[in-house]
Amino acid sequence: MKKWPLHNAWFWESAPFFRVLLPIVAGIVCYAGLQQHIPVQYILAVAFISFAALVYTLFSKAPVVHTVSFVAFNIAVIAGIYSICWFSDARNITNPIGTDTTGNTLVRVASPIVVKEKTTRLIVQAIASITNKQVSTTTGSAYIYTYNSDAPVLNQGDTLLIPNHWQPITNRGNPFEYDYAAYCARNNLYYRQFLGADDVQVYGHTTTTPGIIAQSHNWCMQQLAKYIPDAEICGLMQAMLLGDETNLDDNLRQAWAQTGIMHFIAISGGNITMFFFIIAALLSWLRHRKHLWVKYIAALPLVWLYVAIAGAPPSAVRAAIMFSIVAISLVLQKNNNNLNTLFATAVLLLVAQPMWLYSAGFQLSFVAILSLILFYGRLYALYTPQSWLLRKLWQTLTGSLAVEILVAPLIIRYFYLFPLPFLISNLLAFLFMNIVLALGMAILAFVFLPIVATAAGWLVVWLTTGFNNIIYSMQNLNPLSFNYLYLSGWELVGVYIIITGLALFVLRQQKPGLFLSLSGSCALLILLCADEYTALQQQRFVAYNMGDVNQMELTNGKSVQVINTDIHTLSVEKDHTLKPAHAAWRAWQVQPTQPPRNIFLVNGKSILLLDKPISTGNFSVDYLVVNLPPGKVHPATLMQVFHPHVLIFGSNYSTKQAAKWLLECQTLHIPAWHTGTQGAFVLGS
């Protein structure tokens, strides 16, 4: 690198991997948008030609060589990463699972069994497809759900023979819901099926011993369950130490999210740092600074082993790669640029797993470290504590504030909330949960001394119980409006433009940054005003798809009236279904309970909620919502009495009952809508 004053240079001149990261991101985005339109052969040809042009420019002295090499390099990287995405997509392999809907498929259980409230979920790996006594090879993975009431006893590694009743993975169809189908597609899961006990034939039980990684993970899970007597706290420790959130309590997860400390649960840099400190303590006899690299090299394989045992989530892999780069830099005696290291880590991760770009975990982890690198030093320099304890507390406060600068917009975008008490909760989490994390590691380290492990387990329960009680109390400190925030895509861009402009102006004293920030503020203000005007004018009826529950609401302006619900449905499930729509429509203020009524007027259209059987009369409505158990009424009778333009029936009808109703309505030429199969019904705007 040339020797110039770096404070006058563009930041990518000191962090060159940023230039590699941009075309990689562009290539992934191009694949996500154009994968069905451009044959991969053309992309490979473009990549080869661009690479050849890049090589040619290395030996050319033409005046435009720099421009040509820049363009060729970016096109080659974009085309190359596009090709990697194509070849890693399960839809492009030969004979993928799910395409054959006749016969049977021989599969192997490829993941640990996940038991939910009503079903057991398996991820299976296809082995072969059997159709008309013909056996053919098939590949790929899919979800299998069996009902808990009659689910067979299965283990990872078992082989099953199942029918080819594959269904594409779809969303529930509720407004602004999390795109679960896209999440599964990014993990190469496109099909699923729900099976009873009679549909699953156990072809063979596994006789192979799980690998050392799986055995280590299972052993650690068992030891934590053995020595931590509280099930809720044990689930929390399993998530914090091993990245396994199977037993993590939903209410606890929600409380931690609303107070801004969910990052303490994710396996990330904090876990890697504590793990390294333990290893460094064991090597404390190497006191001289010049031997520091020995500690890093000794820790390197152990860190990667820990990440593998924890399931290798994006945040943990990112932290391990950054740790590895730091360790190698120390060995080679190279100066370590944190920003360049972060970009290099992102490059390696996205080349290996391109679809992680769309993972909320990857985005939050990457942006959190970026924000820490950019802003922590300036914030910490504002005050110089004298004592060790004050320095640690100040580091925690400024670190939390620095991270929140870039992470807060993404938190609002994905979770519709801003944790107002995040500074206090992070300070408390630093004081208590790091101790708890160390105690959890002590349990695993001292299982050969049961008395020590038992004492550590009880101490974990005592500390965590007190901490969680504080967090549950702090959860109520967040104003209700801060739990229903929403940023559209363009509004998110506007927020980051404002932050970028202010950073350039404050950190680099560049006046154009101030004008950029002011321009972004004006654009954002216009978008927010338009949203507010739309929210005040809206009127809407929604029948949600929420399992076997009929949840129906009427929206007027910025308030919502619940006209039908199920009080027995878990609040977490309701929050998961309703919160995105309430936040996006800015209508989260629930109207006081009013006398029940069954007829509504929405934008000039009449809606009747039918909750009693009726067979005679003549009462015309535009939309008829059937809120009755199956078998109580028939479409022909309803059409004769109410003459609706659309007949709507809810999720309390099973798939078979809904199919029968829809077929009957089609025969009678009655437009019908079933929320369970067609998604939420929305009338109005």
C-alpha positions in Angstrom: 0.0 0.0 0.0 1.3 3.5 -0.8 2.2 5.7 2.1 -0.3 8.5 2.2 -2.0 10.1 5.2 -4.9 7.7 5.9 -7.0 10.4 7.5 -7.3 12.0 4.1 -7.9 8.8 2.2 -11.2 7.0 1.6 -11.8 4.3 4.2 -11.7 1.5 1.6 -8.1 2.3 0.9 -7.3 1.1 4.4 -9.9 -1.6 4.2 -9.6 -3.0 0.7 -11.8 -6.0 1.3 -14.7 -3.5 1.2 -14.2 -3.4 -2.6 -14.5 -7.2 -2.8 -17.6 -7.3 -0.5 -19.7 -4.9 -2.7 -19.7 -7.0 -5.9 -20.2 -10.2 -3.8 -23.4 -8.6 -2.3 -24.4 -7.4 -5.8 -24.0 -11.0 -7.1 -26.2 -12.5 -4.4 -28.9 -9.9 -4.9 -28.8 -10.5 -8.6 -29.3 -14.2 -8.1 -32.2 -13.7 -5.7 -33.9 -11.5 -8.3 -32.9 -13.1 -11.6 -32.3 -16.8 -10.9 -35.2 -17.9 -13.1 -34.4 -15.7 -16.0 -30.7 -16.1 -16.9 -29.2 -19.5 -17.7 -26.1 -20.2 -15.6 -24.1 -21.1 -18.7 -24.3 -17.4 -19.8 -23.2 -16.3 -16.3 -20.2 -18.7 -16.3 -19.2 -17.4 -19.8 -19.4 -13.8 -18.5 -17.3 -14.7 -15.5 -14.6 -16.4 -17.7 -14.4 -13.5 -20.1 -14.2 -10.9 -17.3 -11.5 -12.9 -15.6 -9.5 -13.2 -18.8 -9.9 -9.4 -19.3 -8.6 -8.8 -15.8 -5.6 -11.0 -16.4 -4.9 -9.2 -19.6 -4.9 -5.8 -18.0 -2.2 -7.0 -15.5 0.3 -7.1 -18.4 -1.1 -4.2 -20.4 0.1 -0.6 -20.4 -2.9 1.0 -22.1 -4.1 4.3 -20.6 -7.5 2.8 -19.7 -6.1 -0.2 -18.0 -7.2 0.9 -14.5 -10.8 1.4 -15.7 -10.9 -1.9 -17.6 -9.4 -3.8 -14.7 -11.9 -2.2 -12.2 -14.9 -3.1 -14.4 -13.6 -6.6 -15.3 -12.9 -7.4 -11.6 -16.4 -6.4 -10.4 -18.1 -8.2 -13.2 -16.0 -11.3 -12.6 -16.9 -11.3 -8.9 -20.6 -10.7 -9.5 -20.8 -13.5 -12.1 -18.7 -15.8 -9.9 -20.8 -15.4 -6.8 -24.0 -15.7 -8.9 -22.7 -19.1 -10.2 -21.9 -20.2 -6.6 -25.5 -19.3 -5.6 -26.8 -21.4 -8.5 -24.8 -24.5 -7.8 -25.6 -24.3 -4.1 -29.4 -24.1 -4.8 -31.1 -27.5 -4.2 -33.6 -26.7 -7.0 -30.9 -26.9 -9.5 -29.7 -30.5 -8.6 -30.9 -33.6 -10.4 -34.1 -35.2 -9.1 -34.7 -33.0 -6.1 -37.0 -34.2 -3.4 -40.7 -33.1 -3.6 -41.1 -33.1 -7.4 -42.5 -36.6 -7.4 -46.0 -36.8 -5.9 -46.7 -40.5 -6.5 -45.2 -43.6 -4.8 -42.9 -43.3 -1.8 -39.5 -41.8 -0.7 -36.8 -43.4 1.4 -35.4 -40.7 3.7 -33.0 -40.4 6.6 -33.6 -38.3 9.6 -30.9 -35.7 9.3 -31.4 -33.5 12.4 -32.3 -33.7 16.0 -36.0 -34.2 16.7 -37.9 -31.0 17.6 -41.0 -31.5 19.6 -43.6 -28.7 19.4 -46.9 -28.1 21.1 -48.9 -30.4 18.7 -46.4 -31.8 16.3 -42.9 -33.3 16.1 -40.7 -31.8 13.4 -38.0 -33.7 11.5 -35.6 -32.6 8.7 -35.1 -35.6 6.4 -32.5 -36.2 3.7 -33.8 -38.0 0.6 -32.1 -41.3 -0.3 -34.3 -42.8 -3.1 -37.7 -42.5 -4.7 -39.9 -45.6 -5.3 -42.6 -45.3 -7.9 -44.4 -48.3 -9.6 -41.7 -50.6 -8.1 -39.0 -48.5 -9.9 -36.3 -47.1 -7.7 -34.5 -43.9 -8.6 -32.0 -41.7 -6.9 -33.4 -38.5 -5.4 -31.6 -35.8 -3.4 -32.4 -32.8 -1.1 -33.9 -32.1 2.3 -37.5 -31.5 3.5 -39.6 -31.1 6.6 -41.7 -33.9 8.0 -44.3 -33.2 10.7 -45.9 -36.0 12.7 -48.7 -35.5 15.2 -47.6 -35.9 18.8 -50.7 -38.0 19.7 -49.5 -41.0 17.6 -45.9 -40.0 16.7 -43.5 -43.0 16.3 -40.3 -43.0 18.4 -37.5 -41.8 16.1 -33.9 -40.8 16.4 -31.5 -38.9 14.2 -30.1 -41.3 11.6 -33.2 -43.5 11.3 -34.4 -44.3 7.8 -38.1 -44.0 7.0 -40.3 -44.9 4.1 -42.9 -42.2 3.6 -45.5 -41.4 0.9 -44.9 -38.6 -1.6 -47.6 -36.3 -0.4 -45.3 -33.3 -0.7 -46.6 -29.8 -0.3 -44.6 -26.6 -1.1 -43.6 -24.7 2.1 -45.8 -21.6 2.2 -46.5 -18.7 4.5 -49.8 -18.4 6.4 -50.7 -15.4 4.3 -51.1 -12.9 7.1 -50.3 -9.2 6.4 -46.6 -8.2 6.8 -45.8 -11.6 8.4 -42.3 -13.0 8.5 -41.4 -14.7 5.2 -41.0 -18.2 6.5 -41.1 -19.7 3.0 -38.2 -17.5 1.9 -36.2 -18.4 5.1 -36.7 -22.1 4.3 -35.7 -21.6 0.7 -32.5 -20.0 1.7 -31.7 -23.1 3.7 -32.6 -25.3 0.7 -35.9 -26.5 2.2 -38.8 -26.2 -0.3 -41.2 -29.0 0.6 -43.0 -30.5 3.7 -45.7 -32.9 4.6 -47.8 -33.7 7.7 -48.1 -37.4 8.4 -49.9 -39.7 10.8 -48.4 -42.7 12.5 -49.7 -45.0 9.8 -48.0 -43.1 7.0 -44.5 -43.4 8.5 -42.8 -46.8 8.1 -39.5 -47.2 10.0 -37.3 -48.8 7.5 -34.3 -49.1 9.8 -33.1 -47.7 13.1 -29.6 -46.1 13.1 -26.8 -48.3 14.2 -24.0 -45.7 13.7 -22.6 -43.7 16.5 -23.1 -39.9 16.1 -19.9 -38.0 15.3 -17.7 -36.5 18.0 -19.3 -33.0 17.4 -22.9 -34.3 17.9 -21.8 -36.4 20.9 -20.1 -33.4 22.5 -23.2 -31.2 21.9 -25.6 -33.8 23.4 -23.3 -34.5 26.3 -23.1 -30.8 27.2 -26.9 -30.4 26.9 -27.3 -33.4 29.2 -24.9 -32.0 31.8 -26.5 -28.6 31.9 -29.9 -30.3 32.3 -28.5 -32.4 35.1 -26.9 -29.7 37.2 -29.3 -26.8 36.6 -32.6 -27.8 38.3 -34.8 -25.0 36.9 -36.1 -25.9 33.4 -36.5 -22.3 32.2 -33.0 -21.3 33.3 -31.5 -24.5 31.9 -33.0 -23.7 28.5 -31.5 -20.2 28.7 -28.1 -21.6 29.5 -28.3 -24.1 26.7 -29.0 -21.3 24.3 -26.3 -19.0 25.7 -23.5 -21.7 25.8 -24.4 -24.1 23.1 -26.6 -22.1 20.7 -29.5 -24.6 21.1 -32.7 -22.7 21.6 -35.0 -25.7 21.6 -35.8 -25.3 25.3 -35.7 -21.5 25.4 -38.9 -20.1 27.0 -40.9 -17.9 24.6 -41.9 -15.4 27.3 -38.3 -15.1 28.4 -37.1 -14.6 24.9 -39.7 -11.8 24.4 -38.6 -10.1 27.7 -35.0 -10.2 26.7 -35.8 -8.8 23.2 -37.9 -6.0 24.6 -35.1 -4.9 26.9 -32.4 -5.0 24.3 -30.2 -7.9 25.6 -31.0 -10.7 23.1 -27.4 -10.5 21.9 -26.3 -12.1 25.2 -28.2 -15.3 24.1 -26.5 -15.5 20.7 -23.2 -17.3 20.4 -20.9 -14.4 19.4 -17.7 -12.5 20.2 -18.4 -12.4 23.9 -18.5 -16.2 24.1 -15.3 -16.5 22.0 -13.5 -13.9 24.2 -14.5 -15.6 27.4 -13.4 -19.0 26.0 -10.0 -17.4 25.0 -9.6 -15.9 28.4 -9.9 -19.4 30.0 -7.3 -20.8 27.6 -5.0 -17.8 28.2 -5.3 -18.3 31.9 -4.2 -21.9 31.6 -1.2 -20.6 29.6 -0.5 -17.8 32.1 3.0 -19.0 32.6 3.8 -17.5 29.1 4.1 -14.0 30.5 6.1 -12.1 27.9 4.1 -10.1 25.4 6.1 -11.5 22.5 4.6 -15.0 23.3 1.0 -13.7 23.1 0.7 -15.3 19.6 1.3 -18.7 21.2 -1.9 -18.3 23.2 -3.9 -17.4 20.1 -2.6 -20.3 18.1 -3.3 -22.7 20.9 -6.8 -21.4 21.3 -7.5 -21.4 17.5 -8.5 -25.1 17.1 -10.4 -25.1 20.4 -12.4 -22.0 19.4 -13.5 -23.7 16.1 -14.3 -26.9 18.0 -16.6 -24.8 20.3 -18.3 -23.1 17.4 -18.9 -26.5 15.7 -20.4 -27.9 19.0 -22.6 -24.8 19.2 -24.1 -25.5 15.7 -22.0 -22.9 13.8 -24.6 -20.1 13.7 -23.6 -17.0 11.6 -22.7 -14.8 14.6 -20.4 -17.5 16.0 -18.7 -18.2 12.7 -18.2 -14.5 12.2 -16.6 -14.2 15.6 -14.4 -17.3 15.0 -13.2 -16.0 11.6 -12.3 -12.6 13.1 -10.5 -14.3 15.9 -8.6 -16.5 13.4 -7.5 -13.5 11.3 -6.3 -11.7 14.5 -4.3 -14.9 15.5 -2.7 -15.2 12.1 -1.9 -11.5 12.0 0.0 -11.9 15.3 1.9 -14.9 14.0 2.9 -13.0 10.8 3.5 -9.9 12.8 1.1 -7.9 10.6 -0.9 -4.9 11.8 -4.5 -5.8 12.2 -7.1 -3.4 10.8 -10.4 -4.1 12.6 -12.5 -2.7 9.7 -10.7 -4.7 7.1 -10.9 -7.8 9.2 -14.6 -7.4 9.5 -15.0 -7.0 5.7 -12.7 -10.0 5.1 -14.8 -12.1 7.5 -18.0 -11.1 5.6 -16.4 -12.0 2.3 -15.4 -15.5 3.5 -18.8 -16.1 5.1 -20.8 -15.0 2.0 -18.6 -17.0 -0.4 -19.2 -20.1 1.7 -22.9 -19.4 2.5 -24.2 -16.7 0.1 -27.8 -16.8 1.4 -26.6 -15.7 4.8 -26.8 -12.2 3.4 -30.5 -12.4 4.0 -30.2 -13.8 7.5 -31.3 -11.5 10.3 -28.6 -13.0 12.5 -25.9 -12.4 10.0 -27.0 -8.8 9.4 -27.4 -7.9 13.0 -24.0 -9.5 13.9 -22.2 -7.8 11.1 -23.8 -4.4 11.7 -23.2 -4.6 15.4 -19.5 -5.1 15.0 -19.3 -2.4 12.3 -21.0 0.1 14.6 -18.7 -0.9 17.5 -15.6 -0.3 15.3 -16.8 3.0 14.0 -18.2 4.7 17.1 -17.0 3.0 20.2 -13.6 4.8 20.3 -15.1 8.3 20.0 -17.7 7.6 22.6 -15.3 6.1 25.1 -12.9 9.0 24.7 -15.6 11.4 26.1 -14.8 10.4 29.7 -11.8 8.8 31.4 -12.7 6.7 34.4 -10.0 6.3 37.1 -10.9 2.9 38.7 -11.0 -0.5 37.1 -14.7 -1.0 37.9 -15.7 2.4 36.5 -13.7 1.7 33.3 -15.5 -1.6 32.8 -18.9 0.0 33.4 -18.1 2.9 31.1 -16.9 0.4 28.4 -20.2 -1.5 28.7 -22.3 1.7 28.5 -20.4 3.2 25.5 -20.2 -0.2 23.8 -24.0 -0.7 24.1 -24.6 2.8 22.8 -22.2 2.4 20.0 -23.7 -0.8 18.8 -27.2 0.6 19.0 -26.5 3.4 16.5 -26.5 1.1 13.5 -28.4 -1.9 15.0 -31.5 0.0 16.2 -32.9 0.6 12.7 -32.6 -3.1 11.9 -34.2 -4.0 15.3 -37.2 -1.8 14.4 -37.3 -3.3 10.9 -37.3 -6.9 12.0 -38.9 -6.9 15.5 -41.0 -3.7 15.4 -39.6 -2.4 18.7 -36.9 -0.2 20.2 -35.8 -1.3 23.7 -35.7 2.1 25.5 -34.1 0.7 28.7 -31.3 -1.0 26.7 -28.5 0.9 28.5 -29.6 -0.1 32.0 -30.4 -3.7 30.9 -27.1 -4.1 29.1 -25.2 -2.8 32.2 -27.0 -5.3 34.4 -26.5 -8.1 31.9 -22.8 -7.3 31.9 -22.6 -7.5 35.7 -24.6 -10.7 36.1 -24.8 -12.7 32.9 -21.1 -12.8 32.2 -20.7 -14.4 35.6 -23.5 -16.8 34.8 -21.9 -17.7 31.5 -18.6 -18.4 33.3 -20.5 -20.6 35.8 -22.1 -22.5 33.0 -18.7 -23.2 31.6 -17.6 -24.2 35.1 -20.4 -26.8 35.2 -19.1 -28.5 32.1 -15.5 -28.2 33.2 -16.1 -29.8 36.7 -18.6 -32.5 36.0 -15.9 -34.9 37.4 -16.5 -33.1 40.7 -20.3 -33.3 41.1 -20.3 -31.2 44.3 -18.7 -28.3 42.4 -20.9 -28.7 39.4 -24.0 -28.9 41.6 -23.0 -25.7 43.5 -22.3 -23.9 40.3 -25.8 -25.0 39.0 -27.6 -23.7 42.1 -25.6 -20.4 41.8 -26.7 -20.1 38.2 -30.3 -20.6 39.2 -30.1 -18.0 42.0 -28.4 -15.3 40.0 -30.4 -15.8 36.8 -33.7 -15.9 38.7 -33.0 -12.6 40.3 -31.8 -11.1 37.0 -34.8 -12.4 35.0 -37.2 -10.9 37.6 -35.5 -7.5 37.1 -35.8 -7.9 33.3 -39.5 -8.8 33.5 -40.0 -5.6 35.5 -38.0 -3.6 33.1 -40.0 -5.0 30.2 -42.9 -2.8 31.4 -40.8 0.3 31.3 -40.8 0.3 27.5 -43.7 2.6 26.3 -46.3 0.6 24.4 -45.8 2.7 21.3 -42.1 1.6 21.3 -43.3 -2.0 20.9 -45.1 -1.2 17.6 -42.6 0.7 15.5 -42.3 0.2 11.8 -39.8 1.2 9.1 -40.5 0.5 5.5 -37.6 -0.4 3.1 -37.2 3.2 1.9 -37.6 4.6 5.5 -34.8 2.3 6.6 -32.6 3.6 3.8 -33.4 7.1 4.9 -32.4 6.4 8.5 -29.0 5.0 7.4 -28.5 8.0 5.1 -29.0 10.3 8.1 -26.6 8.2 10.3 -24.0 8.1 7.5 -24.2 11.9 7.0 -23.9 12.7 10.7 -20.9 10.3 11.0 -19.1 11.9 8.1 -19.8 15.4 9.6 -18.9 14.5 13.2 -16.1 12.0 12.8 -14.4 13.3 9.7 -15.5 16.9 9.8 -16.8 16.7 6.2 -19.5 19.4 5.6 -21.1 17.4 2.8 -22.1 14.9 5.4 -24.3 17.5 7.1 -26.1 18.2 3.9 -26.5 14.5 3.2 -28.0 14.0 6.7 -30.4 17.0 6.2 -31.5 15.7 2.9 -32.2 12.2 4.3 -34.1 13.8 7.2 -36.4 15.7 4.8 -37.1 12.6 2.8 -37.7 10.5 5.9 -40.1 13.2 7.3 -42.1 13.2 4.1 -42.4 9.4 4.1 -43.5 9.4 7.8 -46.0 12.1 7.2 -47.5 10.1 4.3 -47.7 7.0 6.5 -49.4 9.0 9.2 -52.0 10.4 6.8 -52.7 7.0 5.4 -53.1 5.5 8.9 -55.6 8.2 9.9 -57.7 7.5 6.9 -57.7 3.7 6.9 -60.7 1.5 7.4 -60.2 -2.3 7.2 -61.6 -5.7 8.1 -59.2 -8.6 8.6 -59.8 -12.3 9.2 -56.4 -13.7 10.1 -55.0 -17.2 9.6 -53.9 -18.2 13.1 -54.0 -22.0 13.3 -57.5 -23.3 14.3 -58.5 -19.9 15.7 -60.8 -17.3 14.1 -59.1 -14.0 14.9 -61.1 -11.1 13.3 -60.4 -7.4 13.7 -61.8 -4.1 12.5 -59.4 -1.2 12.0 -60.6 2.4 12.1 -57.8 5.0 11.8 -55.1 4.2 14.3 -57.2 2.0 16.5 -58.3 -1.6 16.2 -61.4 -3.4 17.5 -61.3 -7.1 18.1 -64.6 -8.6 17.0 -63.8 -12.3 17.4 -60.9 -14.0 19.1 -59.9 -17.0 21.3 -58.8 -16.1 24.8 -57.1 -19.5 25.2 -54.6 -18.9 22.4 -51.1 -18.2 23.6 -50.3 -14.5 23.8 -46.9 -15.2 22.1 -48.6 -16.8 19.1 -51.1 -13.9 18.9 -48.2 -11.4 19.1 -46.3 -13.2 16.4 -49.3 -13.1 14.1 -50.9 -9.7 14.8 -47.9 -7.5 15.7 -46.5 -7.1 12.2 -49.8 -5.9 10.8 -50.6 -3.6 13.8 -47.2 -2.0 13.5 -47.1 -1.6 9.8 -50.6 -0.1 9.7 -49.8 1.9 12.8 -53.1 0.7 14.4 -52.2 -0.9 17.7 -54.4 0.9 20.1 -57.2 -1.5 21.0 -60.6 0.0 21.4 -62.5 -0.6 24.7 -64.8 -3.6 24.7 -68.1 -2.7 23.1 -71.5 -4.4 23.0 -71.2 -7.3 20.6 -72.6 -6.8 17.1 -72.5 -8.9 13.9 -72.9 -6.4 11.1 -70.2 -4.0 10.0 -69.7 -1.4 7.3 -66.2 -1.1 5.8 -65.6 1.4 3.0 -69.3 1.2 2.0 -69.3 -2.6 2.0 -71.4 -4.6 4.5 -69.9 -7.5 6.4 -72.0 -10.0 8.4 -70.4 -12.2 11.1 -72.6 -15.3 11.3 -72.2 -17.1 14.6 -75.7 -18.8 14.8 -77.2 -21.3 12.4 -79.8 -19.9 10.1 -81.9 -21.5 7.4 -84.6 -19.1 6.4 -85.0 -15.4 5.6 -83.6 -12.9 3.1 -80.9 -10.5 4.2 -78.4 -9.3 1.5 -74.8 -8.6 2.5 -71.6 -8.0 0.5 -69.4 -10.3 2.6 -70.5 -13.2 4.8 -68.1 -14.5 7.4 -69.0 -17.9 8.7 -68.0 -18.3 12.4 -69.6 -21.6 13.0 -68.3 -25.2 13.4 -68.2 -27.3 10.3 -71.5 -29.0 9.5 -73.8 -26.4 11.0 -74.6 -24.6 7.7 -74.2 -25.3 4.0 -73.1 -22.9 1.2 -76.4 -23.3 -0.8 -78.5 -22.2 2.2 -76.2 -19.3 3.0 -76.4 -18.1 -0.6 -80.1 -18.4 -0.7 -80.5 -16.3 2.5 -77.7 -13.7 2.3 -76.7 -13.5 -1.4 -73.1 -12.6 -0.5 -70.5 -11.5 -3.0 -67.9 -13.5 -1.1 -68.3 -16.3 1.4 -65.5 -16.4 4.0 -64.9 -19.2 6.5 -62.1 -19.4 9.0 -59.2 -21.6 10.1 -61.4 -23.7 12.4 -62.2 -25.7 9.3 -59.6 -28.5 8.6 -58.0 -28.8 5.2 -60.3 -31.7 4.2 -63.4 -29.8 5.4 -62.3 -26.7 3.6 -61.6 -28.6 0.4 -65.2 -30.0 0.5 -66.7 -26.5 1.1 -64.6 -24.9 -1.6 -65.6 -27.6 -4.1 -69.3 -27.2 -3.1 -69.0 -23.4 -3.5 -67.3 -23.8 -6.9 -70.1 -26.1 -8.1 -72.7 -23.5 -7.0 -70.6 -20.6 -8.5 -70.2 -19.0 -5.1 -67.0 -17.0 -4.6 -65.4 -18.4 -1.4 -62.3 -17.7 0.8 -60.8 -20.0 3.4 -58.2 -18.3 5.6 -56.6 -21.6 6.5 -55.5 -22.4 3.0 -55.7 -19.0 1.2 -54.3 -16.8 3.9 -55.8 -13.8 5.8 -58.8 -12.1 4.2 -58.3 -8.3 4.1 -61.1 -5.9 3.0 -60.3 -2.2 2.9 -57.2 -0.1 2.8 
